[in-house]
Amino acid sequence: MPGRLTLTALVVAGAIAGCAGEGPSLPSLSGGSNPEAAGAATGSVTLAAAAATPDAPAFNPFSEQPVGATAGRREVMENPSIADIMQAGELPEMALGRKDAPVTIVQYASMTCPYCRQFQIETFPVLKREYIDTGKVRYVLRAEFPIGKQSGLATIALRCAPPDKYFALYDKLMRQQASWVSQEVRPDPIFKVAQQVGMTRAQFDSCRENRGMINALNGIKERGRTLGVIGTPNFFVQGKLVKSVIGIKEIREMVDPLLAGRVAQSDGPAKSR
């Protein structure tokens, strides 16, 4: 029993670390030692920084203050426009819903974040049924905000899935989070989940060495930081940054007035004619 409790504690600790926003960017994930495993907790930004500054102050994902000199040099937009938020990167956006939907929600997620898992299981199905499937909301998922190598490896596996399997694999990785979250790099448990959507071992291993893919994923994370994302889950609801966990109640409170405003605007000219 003590051994089981210890394993559970490690899984929980690893998952909680996935919610901090200043962990290391995606390094090579071919395995081996993991000297930057503590980087997510110390606030280091890159693999090199993690090795060079092991005594960096702890990062608080809900703080507005940057941590360390490296974070302090990053320019953060004070009030990014919707165009800034939706600026295209090297990889295609993964989105659900009508492109011309009146409201857009962008979610930043870390694969090891327990609050992202909670949102996916409890809130997303209702969001999809009531708003996405009805054409009211376009939902964009940016799951490229990893903290630590295991989270990064899951992110790469997710992006290596065929586009039509992306959301299915994301859901499976979230729901089966406890089976693969680790403070060390463990490719096999992640592959077991990716295998459920048809990914082969050859495809999985090839993606782990795809430096172009990794650089593009890093770019999405860095862009998120520039936009003011400090942890996960963070959301942009029609351009407004929400730095907290939200449920369907909060989504309704934010989205319904926007929808009502759009209806009023479209009804106005019609009534005046």
Secondary structure, DSSP 8 states (H G I E B T S, - for coil): -HHHHHHHHHHHHHHHHTTBSSS------S-S--TTTTHHHHT--SHHHHHH-TT-----TT-SS--HHHHHTS---SS--HHHHT---SS--EEES-TT-SEEEEEE--TT-HHHHHIIIIIHHHHIIIIITTTSEEEEEE-----SHHHHHHHHHHHHS-GGGHHHHHHHHHHTHHHH--SS--HHHHHHHHGGGT--HHHHHHHHT-HHHHHHHHHHHHHHHHTT--BSSEEEETTEEE-S---HHHHHHHHHHHHHHHHHHHHHHHHH-
